[in-house]
Amino acid sequence: MTGTLPTAASLNKFEKIKAEKDGLAVKAEIEHFARIGWEAMDEADRDYRLKWLGVFFRPVTPGKFMMRLRLPNGVIRSEQLRVLAEIVQRYGEEGNADITTRQNLQLRGIRIEDLPDIFQRLHQAGLTSVQSGMDNVRNITGSPVAGLDGDELYDTRELVQQVQDRITNRGEGNPAFTNLPRKFNIAIAGCRDNSVHAEINDIAFVPAFQNEVFGFNVLVGGFFSAKRCAAAIPLNAWVPPEEVVDLCEAILVVYRDHGLRANRQKARLMWLIDEWGLEKFRAAVEQQLGRPLQPAAAKDEILWDKRDHLGVHKQRQPGLNYVGLHVPIGRLYAPDMFDLARLADVYGNGELRLTVEQNVIIPNVPDSRVAVLLQEPLLQKFTLEPGNLTRALVSCTGNQFCNFALIETKNRALALITELEAELDCPKPVRVHWTGCPNSCGQPQVADIGMMGTKVRKDGKTVEGVDIYMGGKVGKDAELGTCVMKGIPCEDLKPVLKDLLTQHFGASPRVSTPVG
């Protein structure tokens, strides 16, 4: 590699770890790790390199690891979901998994001793967790109703899979892309509602027509971090679908070889674009690509407000429907996973989709089966029509499982929004996002109201609190929200949210019905 790589003497901790041994090298050591146990492992292998295989050590649950899958475009088959349900039931503490804001699943409570068997089960099921953590390309997102939506412009599923296959060597691991300066996100949109949150990705492809030919305008540099949050900017490039994979590779090579590495807090793609300027960056991409890029189309096709896909919707295939289920805070337990797999088999064709709102879609339900599906007991828990506050609630893991989180998020978020839902009548959905730390996994900057975890002082004591963000917009004319309040103790948050919902979103107290 060339470019701005620092000298060996100036390497930061993470660059030293990568220089000593590639993360993928631990793939050959899993049996050894299982024999010696987590406490005897080399610290760099345990705490960092295992992340290249999608396995995350969590100090808050010593001896218990998190495993992050790769589910391109959020597509999963019922038999695959059953395998994951069996894993969390047999091996996972409390048997639970979380749907993430990148359309994939994270399994909880995995023990190092069980990894050989788990990896074998994943391989047999056609699943992989490779390169899903640390300085790799994370799960590649696309429209959750790709191939189903009668109004879509392009079915992104195959294209997303091709990008993943190139980057991960078809799930086996690809050393060419395991040493990026930092993590990297890619999204490909095929519908008019920006269901992938294009603006928060390092590379995003948004639908656009050039001389009546379909393709994508390209955005680059979007990211959230503790140091800075930035919306993606236009690369002034348009590509047809058949050039998307090559362009992703070219951008990744330029970033790999020239991205800033000395300061890890300034290592995401946008920092390189800032240092070089967009024109130099674009020229370097063209050189790596081996051909000039066409200028961007004059306008893109992101014309709609963002949809959440909850409820029953007609598919492009006559007589079929997709049914969106609301999964509160994205939390699934093993029985839920088994039941969802059963529903997909009984009422659909065995396929399920995950969304960036942490929900589940069952596609390909015949008209004649919809009414029966709606009577299933699981749909009392995962309802089609949640309240307007519950409907768009999103939360990161929180400090129950994540050592980076400064506060508890998931359970608190659900409890608080349930109370507010009972007390307030809100005339329209309000997107409420929680994240436990400035890393922003819960994406508060795209929410109507976003909470970012922090520590605050109250009555001389340090307590859990939040900074509040507002003004995030998704879909057409998307923009990032900004911090409007700082240091609100979580125990004082309910009246603050009540005021915000009343003043800005038209909420009003519910009128109780007299008894008798």
TIFI-774224 format. One line per 3 residues: their letters; for each residue x, y, z of C-alpha. Coordinates in Angstrom, 1 decimal. Layout:
BEGIN
a = X:Y:Z; ... .
end
This chain:
BEGIN
mtg = 0.0:0.0:0.0; 1.1:3.6:-0.6; -0.2:7.1:0.0 .
tlp = -0.6:8.4:3.6; 0.2:5.2:5.5; 2.1:6.3:8.7 .
taa = 5.5:5.0:9.5; 5.8:2.0:11.8; 6.9:4.2:14.7 .
sln = 3.7:6.4:14.4; 1.2:3.6:14.0; -1.8:3.9:16.4 .
kfe = -2.9:0.9:18.4; -5.2:-0.5:15.9; -2.9:-0.1:12.9 .
kik = -0.2:-2.0:14.9; -2.6:-4.8:15.6; -3.4:-5.1:11.9 .
aek = 0.3:-4.8:10.9; 1.2:-7.7:13.2; -1.4:-10.1:11.8 .
dgl = -4.3:-9.8:9.4; -7.7:-10.2:11.1; -8.6:-13.1:8.8 .
avk = -5.7:-15.1:10.1; -7.6:-16.1:13.2; -10.0:-18.1:11.0 .
aei = -7.4:-20.9:11.1; -7.2:-20.7:14.9; -10.8:-21.1:16.0 .
ehf = -10.4:-24.7:17.1; -7.4:-23.7:19.2; -9.3:-20.8:20.8 .
ari = -12.1:-23.2:21.6; -9.7:-25.5:23.4; -7.9:-22.9:25.5 .
gwe = -10.9:-20.7:26.3; -11.3:-16.9:26.2; -9.2:-16.1:29.2 .
amd = -6.1:-17.7:27.8; -6.4:-16.1:24.3; -4.0:-13.4:23.1 .
ead = -5.8:-10.1:24.0; -5.5:-8.7:20.4; -7.0:-11.8:19.0 .
rdy = -9.8:-11.9:21.5; -10.7:-8.2:21.6; -10.0:-7.2:18.0 .
rlk = -9.1:-9.8:15.4; -12.1:-12.0:16.1; -14.2:-9.1:14.8 .
wlg = -12.9:-9.9:11.3; -15.0:-13.1:11.7; -18.0:-11.2:13.1 .
vff = -17.3:-12.3:16.7; -17.2:-9.5:19.3; -15.8:-9.8:22.8 .
rpv = -18.0:-7.8:25.3; -16.3:-6.9:28.6; -19.8:-6.3:30.1 .
tpg = -20.6:-10.0:29.6; -17.2:-11.7:30.3; -16.9:-15.0:28.4 .
kfm = -19.9:-14.2:26.3; -19.4:-12.9:22.7; -21.7:-11.2:20.2 .
mrl = -21.9:-12.6:16.6; -22.9:-10.3:13.7; -24.1:-11.9:10.5 .
rlp = -24.0:-10.7:6.9; -27.4:-10.6:5.3; -27.1:-8.6:2.1 .
ngv = -30.2:-6.6:1.3; -31.7:-8.0:4.6; -32.9:-11.2:2.9 .
irs = -33.0:-14.4:4.9; -34.6:-17.8:4.3; -36.7:-19.6:6.9 .
eql = -34.3:-22.5:7.2; -31.5:-20.0:7.8; -33.5:-18.3:10.5 .
rvl = -34.1:-21.6:12.2; -30.4:-22.3:12.3; -29.9:-19.0:14.0 .
aei = -32.7:-19.6:16.4; -31.2:-23.0:17.3; -27.8:-21.3:17.9 .
vqr = -29.2:-18.6:20.3; -31.4:-21.2:22.0; -28.6:-23.7:22.5 .
yge = -25.6:-21.4:22.9; -26.8:-17.9:23.4; -27.3:-16.3:26.8 .
egn = -31.0:-15.7:27.3; -31.5:-16.8:23.7; -31.9:-13.5:21.9 .
adi = -30.9:-11.7:18.8; -31.2:-8.1:17.6; -32.2:-6.8:14.1 .
ttr = -29.7:-4.0:13.3; -30.1:-0.7:11.5; -28.1:-2.3:8.6 .
qnl = -30.7:-5.1:7.9; -28.8:-7.9:9.6; -28.8:-9.9:12.8 .
qlr = -26.6:-9.9:15.9; -26.7:-13.0:18.2; -26.0:-12.7:21.9 .
gir = -24.2:-14.7:24.5; -21.9:-16.8:22.2; -19.2:-18.8:24.0 .
ied = -15.7:-19.2:22.4; -15.9:-23.0:23.0; -18.9:-23.3:20.7 .
lpd = -17.5:-21.3:17.8; -16.3:-24.3:15.7; -19.8:-25.9:15.7 .
ifq = -21.5:-22.5:15.1; -19.3:-21.7:12.1; -20.0:-25.2:10.7 .
rlh = -23.8:-24.6:11.1; -23.6:-21.2:9.4; -21.6:-22.6:6.5 .
qag = -24.1:-25.4:6.0; -26.9:-22.9:6.0; -25.2:-20.6:3.5 .
lts = -24.6:-17.9:6.0; -21.5:-15.9:6.8; -20.3:-13.5:9.4 .
vqs = -16.9:-12.8:7.8; -15.6:-9.2:7.7; -18.6:-7.8:9.5 .
gmd = -16.7:-5.9:12.1; -13.7:-3.6:12.6; -12.1:-2.0:9.5 .
nvr = -14.2:-3.8:6.9; -17.2:-3.1:4.7; -20.3:-3.7:6.9 .
nit = -23.6:-5.3:5.7; -24.6:-3.9:2.4; -28.1:-2.5:2.4 .
gsp = -30.8:-2.3:-0.2; -34.6:-1.9:-0.5; -36.3:-4.4:1.9 .
vag = -39.0:-4.9:-0.7; -36.7:-5.3:-3.7; -38.4:-7.5:-6.3 .
ldg = -41.7:-7.1:-4.6; -42.6:-3.4:-5.0; -44.6:-2.6:-8.0 .
del = -43.2:0.9:-8.1; -39.6:0.0:-7.8; -37.1:1.1:-10.4 .
ydt = -34.5:-1.6:-9.9; -34.3:-4.9:-8.0; -31.2:-4.4:-5.9 .
rel = -30.8:-8.0:-4.5; -28.5:-9.5:-7.0; -26.4:-6.4:-7.3 .
vqq = -26.0:-6.2:-3.5; -25.0:-9.8:-3.4; -22.4:-9.3:-6.2 .
vqd = -20.8:-6.4:-4.2; -20.6:-8.5:-1.1; -19.2:-11.5:-3.0 .
rit = -16.4:-9.2:-4.5; -15.5:-7.7:-1.1; -15.7:-11.0:0.9 .
nrg = -14.6:-13.5:-1.7; -18.1:-15.1:-1.6; -18.1:-15.2:2.2 .
egn = -14.7:-16.9:2.5; -12.8:-13.7:3.4; -10.9:-11.4:1.1 .
paf = -7.5:-10.0:2.4; -7.6:-7.3:-0.3; -10.3:-5.5:1.8 .
tnl = -9.6:-6.5:5.4; -7.3:-3.6:6.1; -9.3:-0.4:5.4 .
prk = -8.4:2.6:7.5; -11.9:2.4:9.2; -15.2:0.7:8.8 .
fni = -17.1:1.3:5.6; -20.8:1.3:4.6; -22.4:0.8:1.2 .
aia = -26.0:1.1:0.2; -27.8:0.6:-3.1; -31.3:2.1:-3.5 .
gcr = -33.8:0.8:-6.1; -36.9:2.6:-5.0; -38.0:6.2:-4.9 .
dns = -38.2:6.5:-1.1; -34.5:6.2:0.0; -35.2:3.2:2.2 .
vha = -31.5:2.7:2.6; -30.7:6.1:4.2; -28.3:6.8:1.4 .
ein = -26.9:10.0:3.0; -25.3:8.1:5.9; -23.2:5.7:3.8 .
dia = -19.6:5.9:2.6; -20.9:5.0:-0.8; -24.5:5.2:-1.8 .
fvp = -26.1:4.5:-5.2; -29.4:6.3:-5.8; -31.6:5.7:-8.8 .
afq = -31.3:8.2:-11.7; -32.0:8.2:-15.4; -29.3:9.4:-17.9 .
nev = -30.7:10.0:-21.4; -33.6:7.7:-20.5; -31.2:4.9:-19.4 .
fgf = -31.5:3.6:-15.8; -28.5:3.8:-13.5; -27.4:5.4:-10.3 .
nvl = -26.0:8.7:-9.2; -23.2:8.1:-6.7; -22.9:9.7:-3.2 .
vgg = -19.7:9.4:-1.1; -18.5:10.1:2.4; -21.5:9.8:4.7 .
ffs = -20.8:8.7:8.2; -21.5:9.1:11.9; -18.7:9.0:14.6 .
akr = -17.9:10.4:18.0; -15.7:13.0:16.3; -17.9:14.1:13.5 .
caa = -21.1:13.4:11.5; -21.3:14.2:7.8; -23.9:13.6:5.1 .
aip = -22.7:12.0:1.9; -21.9:14.3:-1.0; -22.4:13.8:-4.8 .
lna = -19.3:12.3:-6.5; -20.7:13.8:-9.8; -20.8:10.4:-11.2 .
wvp = -23.5:8.2:-12.8; -23.1:4.5:-13.5; -25.3:1.8:-15.0 .
pee = -26.0:-1.2:-12.8; -23.3:-3.3:-14.5; -20.6:-0.9:-13.4 .
vvd = -21.6:-0.7:-9.7; -19.4:-3.5:-8.4; -16.3:-2.3:-10.2 .
lce = -16.8:1.3:-8.9; -17.2:0.0:-5.4; -13.9:-1.9:-5.7 .
ail = -12.1:1.2:-7.2; -13.3:3.5:-4.4; -12.3:0.9:-1.8 .
vvy = -8.8:0.5:-3.2; -8.3:4.2:-3.3; -9.5:4.5:0.3 .
rdh = -7.4:1.5:1.4; -4.2:2.8:-0.1; -4.6:6.5:0.6 .
glr = -7.0:6.8:3.5; -5.8:8.6:6.7; -4.6:6.2:9.3 .
anr = -2.5:8.2:11.8; -5.6:9.5:13.8; -8.3:6.9:14.0 .
qka = -10.9:9.5:14.8; -10.2:11.1:11.4; -9.9:8.0:9.3 .
rlm = -13.3:7.7:7.6; -13.6:8.3:3.9; -14.9:11.8:4.1 .
wli = -11.7:12.9:5.9; -9.7:11.8:2.8; -12.1:13.6:0.5 .
dew = -11.7:16.8:2.7; -7.9:16.5:2.5; -7.7:15.9:-1.3 .
gle = -10.7:17.7:-2.5; -13.5:16.0:-4.5; -11.9:16.4:-7.9 .
kfr = -8.6:14.8:-6.9; -10.5:12.0:-5.2; -12.7:11.4:-8.3 .
aav = -9.7:11.5:-10.5; -8.0:8.8:-8.4; -11.1:6.6:-8.6 .
eqq = -11.2:7.0:-12.3; -7.5:6.0:-12.6; -8.1:2.9:-10.4 .
lgr = -11.2:2.1:-12.4; -9.3:2.5:-15.7; -11.9:4.6:-17.4 .
plq = -13.6:8.0:-17.0; -16.8:8.3:-15.0; -19.9:9.8:-16.6 .
paa = -21.1:13.0:-14.9; -24.1:12.6:-12.6; -27.6:12.7:-14.0 .
akd = -29.3:16.1:-13.6; -31.7:14.7:-11.0; -32.2:11.5:-9.1 .
eil = -35.5:9.6:-8.5; -35.7:9.9:-4.7; -39.1:11.6:-4.9 .
wdk = -41.1:10.1:-2.0; -41.2:10.3:1.7; -39.6:7.2:3.3 .
rdh = -41.9:4.2:3.9; -41.7:1.9:6.8; -43.4:-1.0:5.0 .
lgv = -45.5:-2.0:8.0; -48.9:-3.6:7.2; -50.3:-5.5:4.2 .
hkq = -49.1:-4.3:0.8; -49.8:-5.6:-2.7; -46.8:-7.0:-4.5 .
rqp = -45.9:-6.5:-8.2; -46.8:-10.2:-8.6; -50.6:-10.5:-9.0 .
gln = -52.4:-12.1:-6.1; -49.4:-11.8:-3.6; -48.7:-9.5:-0.7 .
yvg = -45.9:-8.6:1.6; -46.7:-8.1:5.3; -44.6:-5.9:7.5 .
lhv = -44.4:-6.7:11.2; -43.3:-4.3:13.8; -40.6:-5.8:16.1 .
pig = -40.2:-3.5:19.1; -36.6:-2.3:19.4; -35.6:-5.1:17.0 .
rly = -35.3:-7.6:19.8; -36.0:-11.3:18.9; -36.0:-14.3:21.2 .
apd = -35.5:-17.9:20.0; -39.2:-18.7:20.1; -39.9:-15.6:18.0 .
mfd = -37.4:-16.6:15.4; -38.8:-20.2:15.1; -42.3:-18.7:14.8 .
lar = -41.3:-16.2:12.1; -39.7:-19.0:10.1; -42.9:-21.1:10.5 .
lad = -45.0:-18.1:9.3; -42.8:-17.6:6.3; -43.2:-21.2:5.3 .
vyg = -46.9:-21.6:6.0; -48.1:-18.3:4.5; -45.3:-17.3:2.1 .
nge = -42.5:-19.0:0.2; -40.1:-19.3:3.2; -38.4:-15.9:2.7 .
lrl = -38.2:-13.0:5.1; -36.8:-9.5:4.9; -35.2:-7.2:7.5 .
tve = -35.5:-3.4:7.4; -33.2:-0.6:8.7; -36.1:0.2:11.1 .
qnv = -35.4:-3.2:12.8; -38.6:-4.8:11.6; -39.5:-8.0:9.6 .
iip = -41.3:-8.4:6.3; -43.0:-11.7:5.3; -43.3:-11.6:1.4 .
nvp = -45.3:-13.6:-1.1; -48.4:-14.1:1.0; -51.4:-15.1:-1.3 .
dsr = -54.5:-13.0:-1.0; -56.4:-16.0:0.3; -53.9:-16.4:3.2 .
vav = -53.7:-12.9:4.5; -56.7:-12.9:6.8; -55.5:-16.2:8.4 .
llq = -52.0:-14.8:8.9; -53.4:-11.8:10.6; -55.0:-14.1:13.2 .
epl = -51.6:-15.7:14.2; -50.8:-15.1:17.9; -47.3:-13.8:17.1 .
lqk = -48.9:-10.8:15.3; -50.3:-9.7:18.7; -46.7:-9.2:19.7 .
ftl = -45.3:-8.1:16.3; -48.3:-6.0:15.3; -48.9:-4.5:11.8 .
epg = -50.3:-1.3:13.1; -48.4:0.0:16.2; -49.0:3.4:17.7 .
nlt = -47.5:6.4:16.0; -44.7:6.7:18.7; -44.0:3.0:18.9 .
ral = -44.1:2.6:15.2; -40.8:4.3:14.4; -38.8:3.6:17.6 .
vsc = -35.2:2.5:16.9; -32.5:1.7:19.4; -28.9:0.5:19.5 .
tgn = -27.9:-2.4:21.9; -27.1:-0.2:24.9; -24.9:-1.0:27.9 .
qfc = -26.8:-4.2:28.7; -24.5:-5.9:26.1; -22.2:-3.2:24.6 .
nfa = -19.2:-1.8:26.5; -19.1:1.3:24.4; -22.6:2.4:25.4 .
lie = -22.8:4.9:28.2; -26.4:4.2:29.0; -29.1:1.5:28.8 .
tkn = -31.1:2.1:25.7; -33.3:-0.7:24.4; -35.4:-1.6:27.5 .
ral = -35.5:2.1:28.6; -36.5:3.3:25.1; -39.4:0.8:24.9 .
ali = -40.7:1.4:28.4; -40.6:5.2:28.0; -42.3:5.2:24.6 .
tel = -44.9:2.8:25.8; -45.8:5.2:28.7; -45.9:8.1:26.3 .
eae = -48.0:6.2:23.8; -50.6:5.5:26.6; -50.7:9.2:27.7 .
ldc = -50.5:11.0:24.4; -52.4:11.0:21.1; -49.9:11.7:18.4 .
pkp = -51.5:12.4:15.0; -48.7:11.1:12.9; -45.6:8.8:13.3 .
vrv = -42.6:10.3:15.0; -39.3:8.7:14.4; -37.6:8.4:17.8 .
hwt = -34.0:6.9:17.8; -31.8:6.0:20.7; -28.1:5.5:20.7 .
gcp = -26.0:4.7:23.8; -22.8:6.6:22.8; -21.5:9.0:20.2 .
nsc = -20.7:6.2:17.8; -24.4:6.6:16.8; -25.3:3.0:15.9 .
gqp = -28.9:4.0:16.7; -28.6:6.9:14.2; -30.2:9.7:16.3 .
qva = -29.2:12.2:13.6; -31.8:10.8:11.1; -34.7:10.9:13.7 .
dig = -37.4:13.4:14.4; -36.2:13.1:18.0; -32.9:11.4:18.7 .
mmg = -31.3:10.5:22.0; -27.6:10.1:22.4; -26.3:8.6:25.6 .
tkv = -24.0:10.5:27.9; -23.2:10.8:31.6; -24.5:13.8:33.5 .
rkd = -24.3:15.2:37.0; -27.5:15.4:39.1; -27.6:16.2:42.8 .
gkt = -23.8:15.7:43.0; -24.0:12.2:41.4; -23.1:10.9:38.0 .
veg = -26.2:9.5:36.3; -27.2:8.3:32.9; -28.5:11.0:30.5 .
vdi = -29.0:12.0:26.9; -28.2:14.7:24.5; -31.3:15.4:22.3 .
ymg = -31.2:15.7:18.5; -34.0:17.0:16.3; -34.6:17.8:12.7 .
gkv = -33.4:14.7:11.0; -35.2:14.0:7.7; -35.2:10.8:5.7 .
gkd = -36.5:10.0:2.2; -36.8:13.0:-0.2; -34.5:15.9:0.6 .
ael = -32.9:14.0:3.5; -30.8:15.9:6.0; -29.2:15.3:9.4 .
gtc = -30.6:16.6:12.6; -28.7:18.7:15.2; -28.3:18.7:18.9 .
vmk = -30.9:20.9:20.6; -30.5:19.9:24.3; -27.6:18.6:26.3 .
gip = -27.3:16.6:29.5; -30.9:15.6:30.2; -30.9:12.9:33.0 .
ced = -32.8:9.9:31.7; -35.0:9.9:34.9; -36.1:13.5:33.9 .
lkp = -36.6:12.7:30.2; -40.3:11.9:30.1; -41.7:15.4:30.6 .
vlk = -39.1:16.8:28.2; -40.2:14.4:25.5; -43.9:15.2:26.3 .
dll = -43.2:18.9:25.7; -41.4:18.2:22.4; -44.1:16.0:21.1 .
tqh = -46.8:18.5:22.0; -45.0:21.6:20.7; -43.5:20.1:17.5 .
fga = -45.6:17.1:16.5; -49.2:18.0:17.5; -49.5:15.4:20.3 .
spr = -52.2:16.0:22.9; -53.3:14.2:26.1; -55.4:11.2:25.5 .
vst = -59.0:11.5:26.7; -59.9:8.7:29.0; -63.3:7.1:28.5 .
pvg = -65.5:7.1:31.6; -66.4:3.7:32.9; -70.1:2.9:33.3 .
end
